[in-house]
Amino acid sequence: MDRLSDMRLFLSAASAGSFSAAGRKVGLSPAASSAAMQRLEQSLGVKLFERTTRQLRLTEEGRLYQYYCQQAIDAITEAEHQLQAGKKLVQGTVRISAPSDLGRNLLQDYLLEFSQQYPDVRFVLSLTDSHANLVLDDIDVAIRYGKLADSSMVARTLAPNRRVICVAPACDDHFGSLKELSQLAQRPALVLTTAAGPMNLWQFQSGKRVESIQLDHYHETNDGEILRKWAVQGRGYAYKSALDILADVRADRLRIVLRDKLSAPAPLHALYHRNQHQPPRVKLLLDFLQERFATQAAELDELGLEL
């Protein structure tokens, strides 16, 4: 078998969890398909599968190879489609990871609008408030706030942003307007929890001046949208990205308090693979999102926040 056939067989075996099932699809016996995978492992110098009598699963190296194999097969398939059609077709799958609040609100509307222009593009949207691994989690585009650690990836800034303290007007009126940051310690707070633990240390930066407050009593959730809804319901003060609460502020469902207390800049980025042959669907989507989020950035300017 040639390398391309081996790659297709490998992907099939990884998906089915069986050499026999993968072999049947291409007319190979179980022994022949198993031997082909052994040759592939030998040529790569790594173990791709953990084999037991009952289970076949990928090693970490196997998951990495699966990702790049799928990218290669997708690229070949798209190239064939483009050649057959005689023009560039905008089609295929884009796998996206995004924060839950942004994903369920702004982003889903933007993806719907994009789909109306390019109906042959399919989305796989994963919402998480923890950072996904673009390679191991098979992500094409990750939408993220704040400082980026994936230096091997390309980042495109979609909009400026900072985190702010917000609260429902009724809750703010009940407790009285905040005058000092220290007063938050005696007020109900709402905290986002990630894989690193609860984000109950709220930090603020103005020039070189940095302030913070450690909250000890709070409701917590691992879902950013739930956190925002709790705030709208008047359950406490939240520390949210200005982009996430823009619509609520404009509709007077939330109020930004201590407006001079802003987090360090936490811009919204689109993170994607450093790929010389980026599929048209990904490039068009990135351009589209940048245009749409520019509108949000303009609306943030109207709030008078120094983002």
C-alpha positions in Angstrom: 0.0 0.0 0.0 1.2 3.6 -0.6 1.4 6.2 2.1 -1.9 7.9 1.2 -3.7 4.5 1.4 -2.0 3.8 4.7 -3.2 7.2 6.0 -6.8 6.5 5.0 -6.7 3.0 6.6 -5.2 4.5 9.7 -8.0 7.1 10.0 -10.6 4.4 9.4 -9.1 2.2 12.1 -8.9 5.1 14.5 -12.5 6.0 13.9 -13.8 2.4 14.1 -11.5 1.2 16.9 -10.8 -1.9 14.8 -8.3 -3.0 12.2 -10.8 -5.6 10.9 -13.6 -3.1 10.4 -11.2 -0.7 8.7 -9.8 -3.4 6.4 -13.2 -4.6 5.3 -14.0 -1.1 3.9 -11.1 -1.4 1.5 -11.2 -5.2 0.9 -8.3 -6.2 3.2 -8.2 -9.1 5.6 -7.7 -8.3 9.3 -4.2 -9.7 9.1 -3.3 -7.5 6.1 -4.8 -4.3 7.7 -2.9 -5.0 11.0 0.3 -5.6 9.1 -0.2 -2.3 7.2 -0.5 -0.4 10.4 2.6 -2.1 11.9 4.5 -1.0 8.8 3.2 2.5 9.2 4.3 2.6 12.8 7.8 1.3 11.9 8.2 3.9 9.2 7.2 6.7 11.6 9.2 5.3 14.5 6.3 5.8 16.9 3.5 3.7 18.4 0.2 4.9 17.1 -2.2 2.4 18.8 -2.5 0.8 22.2 -3.7 -2.8 21.5 -5.5 -5.1 23.8 -7.7 -8.1 23.1 -10.8 -6.0 23.5 -9.8 -2.5 22.7 -7.8 -0.5 20.1 -7.2 3.1 21.0 -4.8 5.8 19.9 -1.7 6.8 21.8 -1.0 10.5 22.2 1.3 10.3 19.2 -1.5 8.6 17.3 -3.9 11.4 18.1 -1.4 13.9 16.8 -0.9 11.9 13.6 -4.7 11.5 13.3 -5.1 15.3 13.3 -2.5 15.9 10.6 -3.7 12.9 8.5 -7.2 14.3 8.5 -5.9 17.7 7.5 -3.9 16.2 4.6 -6.9 14.1 3.4 -9.2 17.1 3.7 -6.8 19.2 1.7 -6.5 16.6 -1.1 -10.3 16.2 -1.2 -10.8 19.9 -1.4 -8.2 20.2 -4.1 -9.9 17.5 -6.1 -13.3 19.2 -5.7 -11.9 22.6 -6.8 -10.2 21.0 -9.9 -13.4 19.2 -10.8 -15.5 22.3 -10.4 -13.0 24.5 -12.3 -13.1 27.1 -9.5 -12.5 27.5 -5.8 -15.4 26.1 -3.8 -16.2 27.4 -0.3 -17.2 24.1 1.3 -16.1 21.7 4.0 -16.0 21.7 7.8 -14.7 24.3 10.1 -14.2 23.2 13.7 -14.5 26.1 16.2 -13.8 26.5 19.9 -15.2 29.5 21.7 -16.2 30.8 25.2 -19.7 29.7 26.2 -21.3 33.2 26.6 -19.8 34.6 23.4 -20.6 31.4 21.5 -24.2 31.1 22.5 -24.9 34.8 21.7 -22.8 36.8 19.2 -20.9 34.0 17.6 -23.9 31.7 16.8 -25.7 34.6 15.1 -22.6 35.4 13.0 -22.1 31.8 12.0 -25.8 31.7 10.9 -25.2 34.8 8.8 -22.0 33.3 7.3 -23.9 30.0 6.5 -26.5 32.0 4.5 -23.7 33.2 2.3 -21.8 29.9 2.1 -24.3 27.1 2.6 -21.8 24.4 1.8 -19.7 25.2 4.9 -20.4 23.0 7.9 -19.6 24.1 11.5 -18.6 22.0 14.5 -18.8 24.4 17.4 -17.4 23.5 20.8 -18.2 25.9 23.7 -15.8 25.9 26.7 -14.5 28.4 29.1 -11.3 26.5 29.4 -8.7 26.6 26.6 -8.9 23.9 24.0 -5.7 22.4 22.4 -6.0 23.2 18.7 -4.1 20.1 17.6 -5.2 17.4 20.1 -8.8 18.7 20.1 -8.9 19.0 16.3 -9.8 22.7 16.2 -9.4 24.9 13.2 -10.2 28.2 14.8 -10.2 29.1 18.5 -11.9 32.3 19.7 -10.2 33.4 22.9 -10.0 36.4 25.2 -6.8 37.8 26.7 -3.1 36.7 26.6 -2.3 33.9 24.2 0.1 31.1 25.0 0.0 29.1 21.8 3.1 30.6 20.1 3.0 28.1 17.2 -0.4 29.4 16.2 -1.4 32.6 14.4 -3.5 35.1 16.2 -5.8 37.7 14.6 -7.3 40.4 16.9 -11.0 40.7 16.5 -11.9 43.4 19.0 -10.3 45.3 21.9 -11.7 44.2 25.3 -11.3 44.5 29.1 -13.1 42.8 31.9 -15.4 45.1 34.0 -17.5 44.8 37.1 -21.2 44.7 36.3 -24.4 44.2 38.2 -28.1 44.4 37.7 -29.5 47.9 38.3 -31.9 46.6 41.0 -29.1 44.9 42.8 -26.9 47.9 42.6 -29.6 50.2 43.9 -30.4 47.7 46.8 -26.9 47.7 48.1 -26.0 51.2 47.1 -23.5 52.4 44.6 -20.0 51.1 45.0 -17.5 53.8 45.9 -14.4 51.7 46.7 -13.2 48.3 45.4 -12.9 47.0 49.0 -16.7 47.2 49.4 -17.1 44.2 47.1 -15.9 42.0 49.9 -19.3 42.6 51.7 -21.4 42.1 48.6 -22.7 39.0 46.7 -20.3 38.0 43.9 -20.4 35.7 41.0 -17.3 33.8 39.9 -16.3 31.8 36.9 -14.5 28.5 37.5 -12.1 27.0 35.0 -9.7 24.1 35.0 -7.3 26.2 37.0 -10.0 26.8 39.7 -12.3 29.7 40.7 -11.4 33.1 39.3 -12.0 34.8 42.5 -9.0 37.1 42.3 -10.2 40.2 40.4 -7.4 42.3 39.0 -7.5 45.8 37.6 -4.9 47.8 35.8 -4.7 51.5 34.9 -1.4 52.4 33.3 1.3 50.9 35.6 -1.0 50.9 38.6 -2.4 47.4 39.5 -5.1 46.7 42.0 -6.8 43.5 43.0 -9.4 42.0 45.4 -9.7 38.4 46.6 -13.3 37.3 47.0 -14.1 34.7 49.6 -17.9 34.4 49.4 -19.5 33.9 46.0 -21.6 31.7 43.7 -19.5 30.0 41.1 -20.1 28.3 37.7 -18.0 26.9 34.9 -20.3 28.4 32.3 -19.8 32.1 31.3 -23.4 32.4 30.0 -24.8 31.2 33.3 -22.7 33.7 35.1 -24.0 36.6 33.0 -27.6 35.4 33.5 -27.1 35.3 37.2 -25.9 38.8 37.1 -28.9 39.9 35.0 -31.2 38.2 37.6 -29.6 40.4 40.3 -27.8 37.6 42.1 -24.6 39.6 42.5 -21.6 41.4 41.0 -19.8 39.8 38.1 -16.4 40.3 36.5 -17.1 40.0 32.8 -15.6 40.8 29.4 -17.2 44.1 28.2 -18.0 42.4 24.9 -20.1 39.8 26.6 -22.3 42.3 28.4 -22.6 45.0 25.7 -26.1 44.1 24.8 -27.2 43.9 28.4 -25.7 47.3 29.2 -27.4 48.9 26.2 -30.7 47.4 27.3 -30.2 48.5 30.9 -30.2 44.9 32.1 -26.7 45.4 33.5 -24.8 48.3 34.8 -21.0 48.8 34.8 -19.8 50.0 38.2 -16.5 51.4 39.3 -15.9 52.3 35.6 -12.3 53.3 36.3 -11.6 49.7 37.5 -10.8 47.7 34.4 -8.8 44.6 33.9 -5.6 44.6 31.9 -6.3 44.5 28.1 -8.0 41.2 27.2 -8.6 41.5 23.5 -10.7 39.0 21.6 -8.5 36.9 19.2 -9.1 34.3 16.6 -6.3 31.7 16.9 -5.6 29.3 14.0 -2.9 27.1 12.5 0.1 28.5 10.8 -0.8 26.9 7.5 0.5 28.1 4.1 -2.4 26.4 2.4 -5.2 27.6 4.5 -8.6 26.4 3.1 -10.7 29.3 1.6 -13.5 28.5 4.1 -11.3 29.3 7.1 -9.9 32.5 5.6 -13.3 33.8 4.5 -14.7 33.0 8.0 -11.8 34.9 9.7 -12.4 37.9 7.5 -16.1 37.8 8.1 -15.7 37.6 11.9 -13.2 40.4 12.0 -15.7 42.6 10.1 -18.6 41.7 12.4 -16.7 42.1 15.6 -15.4 45.5 14.4 -19.0 46.7 14.8 -19.0 45.5 18.4 -15.8 47.3 19.0 -17.4 50.5 17.7 -20.3 50.1 20.1 -17.9 49.5 23.0 -16.3 52.9 22.2 -19.7 54.5 22.7 -19.7 53.3 26.3 -16.7 55.5 27.0 -14.5 52.7 28.4 -10.7 53.0 27.8 -10.3 49.6 26.2 
